[in-house]
Amino acid sequence: MADSSKILLSGEENSEQIKIDPSVLEVILGIAAEKVDGVAGMRGSLKSGLNWVFGREDHGKGVNISVDDDNKLIADIYVYLESGVNVPKVAMTLQKKL
């Protein structure tokens, strides 16, 4: 999961700033990744497994958001693929969609 710091987006034209919690981006990317053809599911953690047992769905599972030293956003996506799919093709589709 992402750390508790906020991601700051700045507009170039009117210099407005928007603060986004990284967990929001994790949820958005997790939902989008599940919709890619060839993805069977998202890899979760012990916490997301326990949430599933108790009937709570964790849409951010399998996604880790971080910011590098150059203030660039990095998203690591961990998925389970369906049997028989072309792995490089699914990986390229994930990169393009996300």
Phi, psi and omega in degrees: 000159181286157176285174188279357180288156181266151174263128184256120177254130181243134176278140182281324185282310185247008177051034173282149179238140179235131176258129181236133175284133182301333179294333177293316177295324178298318180295314181298313180293324178296316178294317180294322181293324180294339182271356180283134178299132179102345178271121180274329180179176180259141177284131182249186178243182176300319180298314181291329176294318177293322176300320180295318180299322180273008174086011178255131180265135180252096183288344181269003182291146180082005181233129175236123180253136175213165178239128182277185183295335179269013182061033175261140181281132179239128178240119174259125183245128180242117185230159167259135181257153176290154180293136174085006180276159176278104187301312179299324180293317179294320179296318177295320178297317177299316180297320180290316184289324185269000000 
